[in-house]
């Protein structure tokens, strides 16, 4: 669970940096990665 959270936070920080730099495709990919880790965290908590 902790690794998912740290990976989620890393993706979140990357998304913020990409948004500030105007790298739209990288920003969207980082958002998709955040969504993936969020779903994994919900799955772990529900089990």
C-alpha distances in whole Angstrom, upper triangle without the diagonal:
4,5,5,6,9,10,11,12,14,15,16,19,20,21,23,25,26,27,29,30,31,30,29,28,25,24,24,22,19,19,19,16,14,15,13,10,10,11,9,6,10,10,7,8,12,12
4,5,5,6,9,10,11,12,14,15,17,18,20,21,23,24,26,27,29,30,28,28,28,25,23,24,22,19,19,19,16,14,16,15,11,12,14,11,9,12,13,11,12,15,15
4,5,5,6,8,10,10,12,14,15,16,18,20,21,22,24,26,27,28,26,26,25,22,21,22,19,17,18,17,14,13,15,13,10,12,13,11,10,13,14,12,13,17,17
4,6,5,6,9,10,10,12,14,15,16,18,20,21,22,24,26,26,24,24,23,20,19,19,17,14,15,14,11,10,11,10,6,8,10,7,6,10,11,10,11,14,15
4,5,5,6,9,10,10,12,14,15,17,18,20,21,23,24,25,24,24,23,20,19,19,18,14,14,15,12,10,12,11,7,8,11,10,7,11,13,11,12,15,16
4,5,5,6,9,10,11,12,14,15,17,18,20,21,23,24,23,23,22,19,18,19,17,14,15,16,12,11,13,13,9,11,14,12,11,14,16,15,16,19,20
4,5,5,6,9,10,10,12,14,15,16,18,20,21,22,20,20,19,16,15,16,14,11,12,13,9,8,11,10,7,10,12,11,11,14,15,15,16,19,20
4,5,5,6,9,10,10,12,14,15,16,18,20,21,19,19,18,15,14,14,13,10,10,11,8,5,8,9,6,7,10,10,9,12,14,14,15,18,19
4,5,5,6,9,10,11,12,14,15,17,18,20,19,19,19,16,14,15,14,11,11,13,10,8,11,12,9,10,14,13,12,15,17,17,17,20,22
4,5,5,6,9,10,11,12,14,15,17,18,17,17,17,14,13,14,13,9,11,13,10,9,12,13,11,12,16,15,14,18,19,19,20,23,24
4,5,5,6,9,10,10,12,14,15,16,14,14,14,11,10,11,9,6,7,9,7,6,9,10,9,11,14,14,14,17,18,19,20,22,24
4,5,5,6,9,10,11,12,14,15,14,14,15,12,10,11,11,7,7,10,9,6,10,12,10,11,14,15,15,17,19,20,20,23,25
4,5,5,6,9,10,11,12,14,14,15,15,12,10,13,13,9,10,13,12,10,14,15,14,14,18,18,18,20,23,23,23,26,28
4,5,5,6,9,10,11,12,11,12,12,9,8,11,10,7,9,12,10,10,13,15,14,15,18,19,19,21,23,24,25,27,29
4,5,5,6,9,10,10,9,9,10,8,5,8,8,5,6,10,9,9,12,14,14,14,17,18,19,21,23,24,24,27,29
4,5,5,6,9,10,10,11,13,10,8,11,12,9,10,13,13,12,15,17,16,17,20,21,21,23,25,26,26,29,31
4,5,5,6,9,9,11,12,10,8,12,12,10,12,15,14,14,17,19,18,19,22,23,23,25,28,28,29,31,33
4,5,5,6,5,7,9,6,5,9,10,8,10,13,13,13,16,18,18,19,22,23,24,26,28,29,30,32,34
4,5,5,6,7,10,8,6,9,11,10,10,14,15,14,16,19,19,20,22,24,24,26,28,29,30,32,34
4,6,8,10,13,11,9,13,15,13,14,17,18,17,20,22,22,22,25,27,27,29,31,32,32,35,37
4,6,9,11,10,9,13,14,13,15,18,18,18,21,23,23,24,27,28,28,30,33,33,34,36,39
4,6,9,9,8,11,13,13,14,17,18,18,20,23,23,24,26,28,29,30,32,34,35,36,39
4,6,6,6,9,10,11,12,15,15,16,19,20,21,22,25,26,27,29,30,32,33,35,37
4,6,5,6,9,10,11,12,14,15,17,19,20,21,23,25,26,27,29,30,32,33,35
4,5,5,6,9,10,11,12,14,15,17,19,20,21,23,25,26,27,29,31,32,34
4,5,5,6,9,10,10,12,14,15,17,18,20,21,23,24,26,27,29,30,32
4,5,5,6,9,10,11,12,14,16,16,19,20,21,23,25,26,27,29,31
4,5,5,6,9,10,11,12,14,15,17,19,20,21,23,25,26,27,29
4,5,5,6,9,10,11,13,14,15,17,19,20,21,23,25,26,28
4,5,5,6,9,10,11,12,14,15,17,18,20,21,23,24,26
4,5,5,6,9,10,10,12,14,15,17,18,20,21,23,25
4,5,5,6,9,10,11,13,14,15,17,19,20,21,23
4,5,5,6,9,10,11,13,14,15,17,19,20,22
4,5,5,6,9,10,11,12,14,15,17,18,20
4,6,5,6,9,10,11,12,14,15,16,19
4,5,5,6,9,10,11,13,14,16,17
4,5,5,6,9,10,10,12,14,16
4,5,5,6,9,10,11,12,15
4,5,5,6,9,10,11,13
4,5,5,6,9,10,11
4,5,5,6,9,10
4,5,5,6,9
4,5,5,6
4,6,5
4,6
4
